[in-house]
Amino acid sequence: MAQICVCDDEIGILKYFKKLLKQHQVATFNHGAELLTHLESVAGDGVELVLQDLRMPDLDGIQILQRIKERRPDLPVIIMTAFATVDDAVRAIKLGAYDYVTKPCPSEKLLSMVENVLQMRHLAAENRRLREKLEAKGSEQIVFASPRFREVYDLTLKVASSDANILILGESGTGKELIASALHHNSLLRRDHPFVSLNCASLSDTLLESQLFGHMRGAFTGAIANQKGMLEEADEGTLFLDEIGDVSPSVQGKLLRVIQEREFIPIGSTHPKKVNVRFVAATNKKLQNEVSEGRFREDLYYRLNVITINLPPLRERPEDVEPLALHFLRRFSERLAKDIHAIDPKAMEALLAYNWPGNVRELENVMERAVILTSTGGCITTEVIPLRSGQKIALPTPVPVLQTQMVAMEEMERQHIEAVLKGNHYNKSRTAEILGISRRTLDRRIADFGLMDWEH
């Protein structure tokens, strides 16, 4: 229940407010000093509104307002007086008063004002909670114990506050997207805006351009509606371009223009659109070698590589294997509703002895398999993680999109829908909106193309 403080030197006024605001917890004071003492106490932390008389025997209402704002700048204060002047009202508002009312104020108007203030406070508190959740979500997956990764994480937090473009380098499966997400969620400028992720390696040039820049209706066969691109979706936020080393020279040139000019032209349009995006790019390739051999533009490389974050492979940070394994154990146990909380010592030895060529992603797959094969209430054993030093777990090999071969229109549509789903973390409503189709049509196409098993 909200606590409201009423400060007035007339006992009758205090009784009136007690009765009027009976659905709330009301604390009354007939001296300003008593109110200030209360606000400085522990109990004062729960105060959500102050109703303050302007004319008081000790401190006047303006002095009390100033002291409240010095200590609690976010606490709303409504000034009341029976002797209203324009100068007093203007002065009170300038000093931070929420509003200014003349006594006697109609009860309906006063109740409405009080409810508006409390609703505003509750919405602000809810927004803070949601922001804290989003910030936690941005880093909850980053689990480590090694000094080597601590350096990476500290650098990530340090550069997140800047607005510089970032290049993340590392082998496949080392967690490049997690670092990109942490950069976004720890950025004061960007974290309240979208974080959009796009895997450049999974798309042909045509689909990649459509995803990045969007297209107009009729721009090409199958473009049945205008579609926003990822650049427009990420406006004011962060665009994460994974596997940037696989982008063709043609698309590289268009990306360079966006970074330099902060504008782009959707496919099929002649009108440029302004955009304000922070670019975070990642690759498992040695990009400097790609530049030397003419496969990657040098000017784009330097535009993206303002700051470099190098992710070490898991074999170079063995201290992280155990905490990561336990983290994945908890995650998959909860997801599969299984009561599994421990890894047998011999199984842990096997995990620690393995060199993890597939890095953290391979460890994640191994632990998911182990949880699936272990009975609820049991313990992870070597039987469900048959690893030997030097052995590699077979991981599904992604099917590359052939750039030089003709692809059937239906297959292109399947790839396109799958890419948009992945880019939007399988949010079907958002995907349908981006594709310019109805949710029902999207559900039907997902079923037609067999895109149901998203977790694997």
C-alpha positions as CSV (number, residue, x, y, z in Angstrom):
1,M,0.0,0.0,0.0
2,A,1.3,3.4,-1.0
3,Q,2.3,5.8,1.8
4,I,1.3,9.4,1.3
5,C,2.6,12.1,3.6
6,V,0.4,15.2,4.3
7,C,2.0,18.2,5.9
8,D,-0.3,21.1,7.1
9,D,-0.5,23.2,10.2
10,E,-4.3,22.9,10.3
11,I,-5.5,19.8,12.2
12,G,-8.8,19.8,10.4
13,I,-7.1,19.6,7.0
14,L,-5.0,16.6,8.2
15,K,-8.2,14.8,9.3
16,Y,-9.9,15.6,6.0
17,F,-7.0,14.0,4.0
18,K,-6.9,11.0,6.3
19,K,-10.6,10.4,5.5
20,L,-10.3,11.3,1.8
21,L,-7.3,9.0,1.2
22,K,-8.5,6.2,3.4
23,Q,-7.6,3.5,0.8
24,H,-3.9,4.5,1.2
25,Q,-1.6,4.6,4.1
26,V,-1.5,8.3,5.2
27,A,1.1,9.8,7.5
28,T,0.3,13.4,8.7
29,F,2.6,16.1,10.1
30,N,1.8,19.6,11.3
31,H,5.5,20.8,11.2
32,G,7.8,20.6,8.2
33,A,10.7,19.5,10.4
34,E,8.8,16.4,11.5
35,L,8.1,15.5,7.8
36,L,11.8,15.9,6.9
37,T,12.8,13.7,9.8
38,H,10.3,11.1,8.7
39,L,11.6,11.1,5.1
40,E,15.2,10.7,6.3
41,S,14.2,7.6,8.4
42,V,14.0,4.1,7.0
43,A,10.2,4.4,6.9
44,G,10.6,7.3,4.5
45,D,11.9,4.9,1.7
46,G,8.3,3.7,1.3
47,V,6.8,7.2,0.7
48,E,5.4,7.7,-2.8
49,L,3.8,11.2,-2.5
50,V,4.0,14.3,-0.4
51,L,1.1,16.9,-0.1
52,Q,2.7,20.0,1.4
53,D,1.1,23.2,2.6
54,L,2.8,26.4,1.4
55,R,2.4,28.5,4.6
56,M,3.9,26.7,7.7
57,P,4.8,28.0,11.1
58,D,8.4,26.8,11.0
59,L,9.7,26.2,7.5
60,D,7.6,27.4,4.5
61,G,6.5,24.9,1.9
62,I,9.1,26.1,-0.7
63,Q,11.9,25.5,1.8
64,I,10.5,22.0,2.6
65,L,10.2,21.3,-1.2
66,Q,13.8,22.3,-1.7
67,R,15.1,20.0,1.0
68,I,13.0,17.1,-0.2
69,K,14.3,17.5,-3.7
70,E,17.9,17.6,-2.4
71,R,17.4,14.2,-0.7
72,R,14.7,12.5,-2.8
73,P,14.7,14.1,-6.3
74,D,12.3,11.5,-7.6
75,L,9.7,11.9,-4.9
76,P,6.6,13.8,-6.2
77,V,5.4,16.8,-4.1
78,I,2.1,18.6,-4.6
79,I,2.1,22.1,-3.1
80,M,-1.2,23.3,-1.5
81,T,-2.2,26.8,-0.4
82,A,-5.2,28.9,0.4
83,F,-3.4,32.0,-0.8
84,A,-2.5,31.2,-4.4
85,T,-0.3,33.5,-6.5
86,V,1.2,33.0,-9.9
87,D,4.7,33.7,-8.7
88,D,4.4,31.0,-6.0
89,A,3.1,28.5,-8.4
90,V,5.8,29.1,-11.0
91,R,8.5,29.0,-8.3
92,A,7.2,25.7,-6.9
93,I,7.1,24.0,-10.4
94,K,10.6,25.3,-11.2
95,L,11.9,23.7,-8.0
96,G,10.5,20.4,-9.0
97,A,6.9,20.3,-7.6
98,Y,4.6,17.8,-9.4
99,D,1.7,20.3,-9.2
100,Y,0.2,23.2,-7.3
101,V,-3.4,23.3,-6.0
102,T,-5.5,25.9,-4.2
103,K,-7.4,25.0,-1.1
104,P,-10.2,24.1,-0.9
105,C,-9.6,21.8,-3.8
106,P,-12.5,19.7,-5.0
107,S,-12.1,16.1,-3.7
108,E,-12.6,14.6,-7.2
109,K,-9.8,16.7,-8.7
110,L,-7.5,15.9,-5.8
111,L,-8.2,12.2,-5.9
112,S,-7.6,12.1,-9.6
113,M,-4.3,14.0,-9.2
114,V,-3.1,11.6,-6.4
115,E,-4.0,8.5,-8.5
116,N,-2.2,9.9,-11.5
117,V,0.9,10.4,-9.5
118,L,0.8,6.9,-8.0
119,Q,0.2,5.3,-11.4
120,M,3.1,7.2,-12.8
121,R,5.3,6.0,-9.9
122,H,4.2,2.4,-10.4
123,L,4.8,2.5,-14.2
124,A,8.3,4.0,-13.6
125,A,9.1,1.2,-11.1
126,E,7.8,-1.4,-13.6
127,N,10.0,0.0,-16.3
128,R,13.0,-0.2,-14.0
129,R,12.3,-3.8,-13.2
130,L,11.9,-4.6,-16.9
131,R,15.2,-2.8,-17.7
132,E,17.0,-4.7,-15.0
133,K,15.6,-8.0,-16.4
134,L,16.7,-7.1,-19.9
135,E,20.2,-6.1,-18.6
136,A,20.4,-9.4,-16.7
137,K,19.3,-11.3,-19.8
138,G,22.0,-9.7,-21.8
139,S,24.7,-11.3,-19.6
140,E,23.1,-14.3,-17.8
141,Q,24.5,-16.8,-20.3
142,I,28.1,-15.6,-19.9
143,V,29.5,-18.1,-17.5
144,F,33.3,-18.3,-16.8
145,A,35.9,-18.8,-14.1
146,S,39.1,-18.4,-16.0
147,P,41.4,-15.3,-15.8
148,R,41.7,-15.5,-19.6
149,F,38.0,-14.9,-20.1
150,R,37.8,-12.4,-17.3
151,E,40.0,-10.2,-19.4
152,V,37.6,-10.5,-22.3
153,Y,34.6,-9.8,-20.2
154,D,36.2,-6.8,-18.5
155,L,37.1,-5.4,-21.9
156,T,33.5,-6.0,-23.1
157,L,32.1,-4.0,-20.2
158,K,34.7,-1.2,-20.7
159,V,34.0,-0.6,-24.4
160,A,30.2,-1.2,-24.1
161,S,29.8,2.4,-22.8
162,S,31.3,3.8,-26.0
163,D,29.5,4.0,-29.3
164,A,32.4,2.6,-31.3
165,N,31.9,-0.3,-33.8
166,I,33.3,-3.6,-32.5
167,L,34.8,-6.6,-34.2
168,I,34.6,-9.9,-32.4
169,L,37.1,-12.6,-33.5
170,G,37.0,-16.2,-32.4
171,E,36.5,-19.8,-33.5
172,S,33.0,-21.1,-34.1
173,G,31.1,-21.8,-30.9
174,T,33.1,-19.5,-28.6
175,G,30.2,-17.3,-27.7
176,K,30.5,-14.3,-30.1
177,E,26.8,-13.5,-30.1
178,L,26.7,-13.5,-26.3
179,I,29.5,-10.9,-26.2
180,A,27.6,-8.9,-28.8
181,S,24.5,-9.0,-26.6
182,A,26.5,-8.0,-23.5
183,L,27.9,-5.0,-25.4
184,H,24.4,-3.9,-26.3
185,H,22.8,-4.5,-22.9
186,N,25.6,-2.6,-21.1
187,S,25.4,0.4,-23.5
188,L,23.8,3.4,-21.9
189,L,23.0,4.8,-25.3
190,R,21.6,1.7,-27.0
191,R,20.3,-0.8,-24.4
192,D,16.7,0.6,-24.4
193,H,16.5,0.0,-28.2
194,P,16.6,-3.1,-30.3
195,F,19.4,-5.7,-30.5
196,V,19.1,-7.3,-34.0
197,S,21.2,-10.3,-35.0
198,L,21.9,-11.5,-38.6
199,N,23.9,-14.5,-39.6
200,C,25.5,-13.4,-42.9
201,A,26.8,-16.9,-43.9
202,S,23.4,-18.5,-44.0
203,L,22.0,-16.3,-46.8
204,S,22.6,-15.8,-50.5
205,D,23.5,-12.2,-51.7
206,T,19.9,-11.5,-52.7
207,L,18.4,-12.7,-49.5
208,L,21.1,-10.9,-47.4
209,E,20.5,-7.6,-49.1
210,S,16.8,-8.0,-48.6
211,Q,17.3,-8.8,-44.9
212,L,19.7,-5.9,-44.4
213,F,18.1,-3.1,-46.4
214,G,14.5,-4.3,-46.8
215,H,12.5,-4.1,-50.0
216,M,9.5,-2.4,-51.6
217,R,6.5,-4.3,-52.9
218,G,7.2,-5.6,-56.4
219,A,11.0,-5.1,-56.1
220,F,11.4,-8.8,-57.2
221,T,9.4,-11.9,-57.7
222,G,7.8,-12.9,-54.4
223,A,8.0,-9.4,-52.9
224,I,4.3,-9.1,-52.1
225,A,4.6,-6.4,-49.5
226,N,7.0,-3.7,-48.3
227,Q,9.4,-5.2,-45.8
228,K,11.6,-3.4,-43.3
229,G,15.2,-4.5,-43.2
230,M,17.3,-5.3,-40.2
231,L,19.0,-1.9,-40.4
232,E,15.7,-0.2,-40.0
233,E,14.6,-2.6,-37.3
234,A,17.9,-1.9,-35.3
235,D,17.6,1.9,-35.6
236,E,18.9,3.6,-32.4
237,G,20.1,0.1,-31.3
238,T,22.7,-2.5,-32.2
239,L,23.0,-4.6,-35.4
240,F,25.1,-7.7,-34.9
241,L,26.5,-9.1,-38.2
242,D,27.7,-12.6,-37.5
243,E,30.1,-14.3,-40.0
244,I,30.9,-10.9,-41.6
245,G,33.9,-12.5,-43.4
246,D,31.5,-14.4,-45.7
247,V,29.8,-11.3,-47.1
248,S,30.4,-10.7,-50.8
249,P,32.3,-7.6,-52.1
250,S,29.1,-6.2,-53.5
251,V,27.3,-6.2,-50.1
252,Q,30.5,-5.1,-48.4
253,G,30.4,-1.9,-50.5
254,K,26.8,-1.2,-49.5
255,L,27.5,-1.8,-45.9
256,L,30.4,0.6,-46.0
257,R,28.1,3.3,-47.4
258,V,25.7,2.8,-44.5
259,I,28.5,3.1,-41.9
260,Q,29.9,6.2,-43.6
261,E,26.7,8.0,-44.5
262,R,24.3,6.6,-41.9
263,E,21.7,6.0,-44.6
264,F,20.6,3.2,-46.9
265,I,18.2,2.6,-49.8
266,P,15.7,-0.3,-49.6
267,I,15.6,-2.6,-52.6
268,G,13.2,-1.3,-55.2
269,S,13.2,2.3,-53.8
270,T,15.0,5.4,-54.9
271,H,14.7,7.2,-51.5
272,P,17.4,6.9,-48.9
273,K,16.5,6.3,-45.3
274,K,18.5,7.6,-42.4
275,V,19.5,5.2,-39.7
276,N,21.5,5.4,-36.4
277,V,23.0,2.0,-35.6
278,R,25.9,0.6,-33.8
279,F,27.6,-2.2,-35.7
280,V,29.0,-5.2,-33.9
281,A,30.5,-7.7,-36.4
282,A,32.0,-11.2,-35.8
283,T,33.9,-13.8,-37.8
284,N,35.9,-17.0,-37.3
285,K,38.1,-16.0,-40.2
286,K,41.4,-14.2,-40.0
287,L,40.0,-11.0,-41.5
288,Q,43.4,-9.4,-42.1
289,N,44.3,-12.3,-44.3
290,E,41.0,-11.9,-46.2
291,V,41.9,-8.2,-46.7
292,S,45.5,-9.1,-47.9
293,E,44.0,-11.6,-50.4
294,G,41.5,-9.1,-51.7
295,R,38.4,-10.9,-50.5
296,F,37.4,-8.3,-47.9
297,R,37.5,-4.5,-48.3
298,E,40.2,-2.8,-46.3
299,D,38.1,0.3,-45.8
300,L,35.2,-1.7,-44.4
301,Y,37.6,-3.7,-42.2
302,Y,38.9,-0.5,-40.5
303,R,35.4,0.9,-40.2
304,L,34.2,-2.2,-38.3
305,N,37.5,-2.8,-36.4
306,V,37.5,0.3,-34.2
307,I,37.9,-2.1,-31.2
308,T,38.7,-5.8,-31.4
309,I,37.6,-8.4,-28.9
310,N,39.4,-11.8,-29.3
311,L,37.5,-14.8,-27.8
312,P,39.9,-17.6,-26.7
313,P,38.8,-21.2,-27.6
314,L,37.6,-23.4,-24.7
315,R,40.7,-25.5,-24.8
316,E,42.7,-22.4,-23.8
317,R,40.5,-21.8,-20.8
318,P,39.9,-25.2,-19.2
319,E,38.8,-23.6,-15.9
320,D,35.6,-22.7,-17.6
321,V,34.6,-26.2,-18.6
322,E,33.1,-27.2,-15.1
323,P,31.1,-24.0,-14.5
324,L,29.8,-24.1,-18.1
325,A,28.8,-27.8,-17.8
326,L,26.9,-27.1,-14.6
327,H,25.2,-24.1,-16.1
328,F,24.0,-26.2,-19.1
329,L,23.0,-29.0,-16.7
330,R,20.7,-26.5,-14.8
331,R,19.3,-25.0,-18.0
332,F,18.4,-28.3,-19.7
333,S,17.1,-29.9,-16.5
334,E,14.7,-27.0,-16.1
335,R,13.7,-27.0,-19.8
336,L,13.1,-30.8,-19.8
337,A,11.5,-30.8,-16.3
338,K,14.1,-33.3,-15.0
339,D,15.4,-33.4,-11.4
340,I,19.1,-33.8,-12.3
341,H,21.6,-31.7,-10.3
342,A,25.0,-33.4,-10.4
343,I,27.7,-34.7,-12.7
344,D,29.6,-37.8,-11.6
345,P,33.3,-37.1,-10.8
346,K,34.5,-39.5,-13.5
347,A,32.2,-37.8,-16.0
348,M,33.6,-34.4,-15.0
349,E,37.1,-35.8,-15.5
350,A,36.1,-36.8,-19.0
351,L,34.8,-33.3,-19.7
352,L,38.0,-31.7,-18.4
353,A,40.2,-34.1,-20.4
354,Y,38.5,-33.3,-23.7
355,N,39.9,-30.6,-26.0
356,W,36.5,-29.2,-27.2
357,P,37.2,-28.4,-30.9
358,G,33.6,-27.2,-31.2
359,N,34.1,-25.0,-28.1
360,V,31.2,-23.9,-25.9
361,R,28.6,-24.8,-28.4
362,E,29.9,-28.4,-28.5
363,L,29.8,-28.6,-24.7
364,E,26.2,-27.3,-24.7
365,N,25.2,-30.0,-27.2
366,V,26.9,-32.7,-25.1
367,M,25.2,-31.6,-21.9
368,E,21.8,-31.4,-23.6
369,R,22.3,-35.0,-24.9
370,A,23.4,-36.1,-21.4
371,V,20.3,-34.6,-19.7
372,I,18.0,-36.2,-22.3
373,L,19.6,-39.7,-21.8
374,T,19.6,-39.4,-17.9
375,S,16.6,-40.5,-15.9
376,T,15.1,-37.9,-13.6
377,G,16.6,-37.9,-10.2
378,G,19.8,-39.4,-11.6
379,C,23.3,-38.2,-12.1
380,I,25.2,-37.4,-15.3
381,T,27.7,-40.3,-15.9
382,T,30.3,-41.2,-18.4
383,E,27.8,-43.5,-20.1
384,V,25.9,-40.5,-21.5
385,I,29.0,-38.5,-22.3
386,P,31.4,-41.0,-23.9
387,L,34.3,-38.6,-24.4
388,R,37.9,-39.6,-24.7
389,S,40.8,-37.1,-24.9
390,G,41.1,-36.0,-28.5
391,Q,37.7,-37.4,-29.5
392,K,35.3,-35.0,-31.3
393,I,31.5,-35.2,-30.9
394,A,29.8,-35.1,-34.3
395,L,27.9,-31.9,-34.7
396,P,25.4,-31.1,-37.5
397,T,27.1,-29.5,-40.5
398,P,25.2,-26.5,-41.8
399,V,24.2,-26.8,-45.4
400,P,25.8,-23.8,-47.2
401,V,23.8,-21.7,-49.7
402,L,25.3,-22.2,-53.1
403,Q,26.1,-18.8,-54.5
404,T,26.8,-20.0,-58.0
405,Q,23.9,-22.3,-58.5
406,M,20.3,-21.6,-59.3
407,V,18.1,-22.2,-56.2
408,A,14.4,-23.2,-56.6
409,M,12.0,-20.4,-55.6
410,E,10.4,-22.6,-52.9
411,E,13.8,-23.4,-51.4
412,M,14.7,-19.7,-51.4
413,E,11.5,-19.0,-49.6
414,R,12.2,-21.7,-47.0
415,Q,15.7,-20.2,-46.4
416,H,14.3,-16.7,-46.2
417,I,11.6,-17.6,-43.6
418,E,14.1,-19.7,-41.6
419,A,16.6,-16.8,-41.6
420,V,14.0,-14.2,-40.4
421,L,12.8,-16.6,-37.7
422,K,16.4,-17.1,-36.4
423,G,17.1,-13.3,-36.6
424,N,14.0,-12.6,-34.4
425,H,14.7,-15.5,-32.0
426,Y,11.7,-17.4,-33.3
427,N,9.2,-14.7,-32.4
428,K,6.5,-15.7,-35.0
429,S,4.4,-12.5,-34.7
430,R,7.4,-10.3,-35.3
431,T,8.6,-12.6,-38.1
432,A,5.2,-12.4,-39.9
433,E,5.2,-8.6,-39.6
434,I,8.7,-8.4,-41.1
435,L,7.8,-10.8,-43.9
436,G,4.6,-8.9,-44.7
437,I,2.3,-11.9,-44.3
438,S,-0.3,-13.0,-41.7
439,R,0.5,-15.1,-38.7
440,R,-1.7,-17.9,-40.0
441,T,0.2,-17.9,-43.4
442,L,3.5,-18.0,-41.5
443,D,2.3,-21.0,-39.4
444,R,1.2,-22.8,-42.6
445,R,4.6,-22.2,-44.3
446,I,6.5,-23.3,-41.2
447,A,4.6,-26.5,-41.2
448,D,5.0,-26.9,-45.0
449,F,8.8,-26.5,-44.8
450,G,9.2,-28.6,-41.6
451,L,10.6,-25.7,-39.6
452,M,9.0,-26.9,-36.4
453,D,11.9,-28.3,-34.3
454,W,13.5,-25.0,-33.5
455,E,15.3,-26.1,-30.4
456,H,17.8,-28.3,-32.2
